[in-house]
Amino acid sequence: MMVRDYLKLLIGWIAIFVSGFLLLASFDAFAFVGAAIMVGVLLVASSLSAALILILKPLLLRYALARPNARSSHKIPTPQGGGIAVVGAALITVLILASVLKSSYGGLQPFLVLAGASIALAALGAVDDIRPLPAGMRLLLQAAAVTAVIITSGIRILPDWIPPSLEQALLIFGGVWFVNLVNFMDGLDWITVAEMVPVTASVAILSEMTYQPFPVAIVAIALSGALLGFAPFNKPAARLFLGDVGSLPIGLIVGWLLLQFAGKGALIAALLLPLYYLMDATITLFRRLAKRERVWEAHRSHFYQRATDNGFSVMSVVTHVFVLNLALAALAAVTLVWPSAPVQISALLAGVLLVGFVLRRFSHPRVTASLEASR
């Protein structure tokens, strides 16, 4: 059953990914070559991720059990730490391809800084998974990792009249928040897969349209493939969780990918792709602040968590999130094909309305067929 689930996921996503590249082929004949390379990266990363999980799972069962708490959606102790395999597979795959292509150090330097910062966050998450650390210490170490990535990127997304130091401070603040919100949102089986696979695959497919340097597209599709390798183990009811060791560096890597898009003038696309996570986590944060709750403590206030309390099955929730992300990816593509201001504003507004509709749906009890028939 595990092998069948894995093959179904992999074949289905390869079909979607190749379709996206074939669509781009109408604009660029070399997209066929890109599609072949990307599918190869996807296969290597997914296979390596699955293999690492099988190797590491006995250790995770022994040392990294996640026990149910106030935030949990699971009822029995379940091993966590699958993120070690996901992040490791993604980074190793990129390095293998860079070695094969004999990429220069200069072209790889931003990625190497990202890789180092991701490994540091993974180590932080691993410690926190086993023995929770003080919130202040976690935040300080996260800020250090994000700062290293932002400063070495040299990317500017705001007007030139804004001082670079102020822009960097804002980007660091936003980066720390994004790393944490990805961690906050990883509280349901398959939800990180349903969110991050479309986001990373969309970055890989659309990177050609924003003239991204190597290895942006490669990092994106490697992470997408690594998450697909993890997906069968996290299928509801999950037999393995990512853990903070995975969600924190995944947040950093995806944040870096979106920063690359924003730095090439595709700011609206960079906002649209992760818009569900951004809105769910940010609205939840402000609601908890308004209630004077301790926002650093575990809770079940996110919209996706409330959805399961309101009668939505786990599969129903993640299906909503996955389909929503495909729609947001389509809107992001529209902003790149037609970069005029009216199209940008309209696409962003449409994205906000779509996410708002899903959040509102999650917030209300689901009406079952039996209840409807009894009326």
Residue, then its C-alpha position, 0 to 999 in steps of 0.5 A: m500500500m505504501v509503494r502504491d500510494y507513493l507511485k500514485l502521488l509521484i506519477g500524478w504530480i509529474a503529470i501536472f508538472v510536465s503539463g505546466f512546462l509544456l504550456l510554457a513551451s509555447f513561449d520557449a522551445f527550450a522548456f522541453v529540455g528544462a522539463a526533462i531536467m526538472v523531472g529528473v531532479l523531482l525523481v531523485a529528490s523524492s526517492l532520496s527523501a523516501a529512502l532516508i525516511l525508511i532509514l531514519k524511522p526506527l531512530l525517530l520511533r525511539y527518540a522523537l515521539a510527538r505526544p498529543n497536546a493542546r495544539s495536536s490533531h493526532k490522538i496517539p504518540t506519533p514519530q516526528g522528525g521526517g523533516i530531516a529527510v525532506v530538507g536533507a534530500a532537497l539540499i543534497t539533490v541540488l548539490i549533486l546537480a550543481s556538481v554534475l553541471k560544474s556550477s561556479y562557486g559565485g553562482l552557488q554562494p547564495f544557495l550555500v548560505l541558504a543551505g547553511a542557515s537551513i541546516a542551523l534551523a533544522a538543528l534548532g528544530a531537532v533540539d526543540d522537538i526532543r526538549p522544547l526550548p524557551a521561546g526567546m532563544r528560538l526566536l533569536l536563533q531564527a532571526a540570526a539564520v534569516t538575517a544571514v540569508i537576507i544580507t547575503s542575498g543583496i535583493r531589494i524589492l522596495p523603492d530606492w528612496i527607502p534606506p537599504s538598512l530599513e528594507q533589510a530590517l523589514l525583510i528580516f522581520g517578514g522572514v522570521w514571521f514566515v518561518n514561524l507561520v510555516n511551523f504554526m501551520d504544520g499541525l494537520d496531516w498532509i497540510t504542508v504537502a498540500e501547501m508547499v508542493p504547489v507553491t514550490a512547483s509553481v516557483a519552478i515552473l514560473s521561474e523561467m518567466t522571471y529570469q531567475p538565476f541558477p539554482v532557484a528553479i532547482v531548489a524549488i523542484a528539489l524541495s517539491g520532490a522531497l515533500l512528495g517522498f515524505a507524503p505517503f508517510n504523512k498521509p492521514a492518518a499519519r505515521l510520521f510528522l515533519g516536526d520543527v526540524g522540517s517545518l522551520p528550514i522549509g519555511l526559510i527555503v520557501g521564503w528565500l524562493l519567494l524573495q527571489f521572485a519579489g526581487k525580479g519585480a514579481l512581488i504580487a506573484a510572491l504574495l499570491l503563492p503562499l497567500y493561504y498560509l499568510m492569511d490563516a496564520t496572520i489573522t489567527l495571530f491578530r485574533r489571539l493578540a486581541k484576546r490577550e492570549r499567549v501567542w507563543e503557546a500551543h493552541r487550536s485556533h487556526f482556521y484549518q484546525r477549527a475546520t476539523d472541529n467543525g466537521f470537516s475531515v482531514m482529507s476535506v481540509v487538505t483538498h480545499v487547501f490544495v485546490l485553493n493553491l492551484a487557483l492561487a498559482a494560476l493567478a500568480a501566472v496571470t500576473l507574470v503574463w500580464p504585468s500591468a497594474p490593473v491586472q496585478i491589483s485584480a489578481l491579488l484581490a481575487g486571491v484574497l477573496l478566494v482565500g477569504f471564502v475558504l477561511r469562512r467555510f472552515s469557520h462554520p460547522r459543515v452541513t452534512a447530507s443527513l442534516e440537509a435531508s432531515r430539514 
